[in-house]
Amino acid sequence: MALSEVVVLSLGGTISSTDTGDRGVAPSLSGEDLVKDVPEIAEVAEVTAQSFRQMPGSELTLDDLVELSAEIKRRIEGGVKGVVVTQGTDSIEETAFVLDLLVDEAEPVVVTGAMRNPTLPGAEGPANLLASVRVAASDAARGVGAVVVMNDEIHAARFVQKTHTSNPATFRSPLTGPIGYISEDNVRLVTRPVGSYHVALSEKTQNRPVALYTVALGDDGSLLSFIKQSGYGGLVVEAFGVGHVHSTIAQTLEDLAEEMPVVLASRTGSGEVHRSTYSFVGSESDLLSRCLINAGMLDGPKARLLLSVLLRIGTPKEQIAAQFEHWFGG
C-alpha cells in the first residue's frame, strides 16, 4: 500500500535548537533536518518538510498563526493526509487552539515539540515527531480537530496546558485528560471532544489586541485604567477561583465592559467560571451582572485568543457572549 502524504511545518523552538557557542541554544535546524534525523518516519508516511518560521515559541504572534492556518489549508487542499507543526513548547497550547479555531478540515493537524534540545541526553524531539507523524497519517485522528502530541499522549487543543517549566511530561489536560495515546506504533483514540467551533477569517482582517490581566491578593486594579487608553479592543480577566475579584475592582471592570468586551476567566487554569454560587460584590454573579462575559471552561490565554479572533472579524459584543456560551460553557 502507498504511504499517506504528511507535511511537517517547522516553526523553530527547542526541538530545532542547537548550541550557538554563546550562552545556550537557539533554533537553527530546519524542518528538513528534523525529518532527516528520524529515519523511521519513512516507514510511516511520505513526508515533506518546510521551515515556515525559525524562532522561539515565545516570539510567535497571532498573525503568524493566521498565516500558518492558511498554509495548512493550502496543503490539505493539495492532497496531504495530515499536517504536523513543530515549534517551541512555550506557546504550543495556544498555537493548537488557534489552529483548532481556524482550520475546518477533517485532516489531522498535530502540534508537537520537545522539552530537551537535541544537544542533551534523552532529547525527546525525535520520538515526539515520529509519534506526531503517526497521528497525522492515521484515520483515527480525522475530525477531532487540532491536537497536541507529546510523550506518546494525544491532547485536544481546547483542553491541553503546559504545566511544568522543564519536565518532559509537562503537557496535561487537567479538565479531561488525554483523548488518546500511541501504543506499539498504533494510534488509539479513546474519546473525542464534543462538537467543534470554527471561525472563518477573511483575507483582510483588522488586528484588535486583547489584554490579559491576572488579579492577585490585595490588587486595587490601578493598571486596569490603562487598558482602554493603550488601544486594546478587549480584555480577559483571570480572576480568583470560580470568578472573583476584590470588591474595589468591580466598578472598574463594569466601566470597561461598557466600552469593550470583558471576559471573566479563572486564574486556576482548570474548571469552569461559575454563574450564581456567590453573591458578594466582586463575586462571579456580581461581575456577570455587570455585563462581563463568562469564559466557561477556557483558561485565560485561550479565552484571549478566542476573543482576539472574534474581534478580528468584527463580531458584536452580544454575539461574542453567545459564542462563549454555546461552545465553551460560558
Order of alpha helices (4+ residues) and beta strands (2+ residues): beta-beta-beta-alpha-beta-alpha-beta-alpha-beta-alpha-beta-beta-beta-beta-beta-beta-beta-alpha-beta-alpha-beta-alpha-beta-alpha-alpha
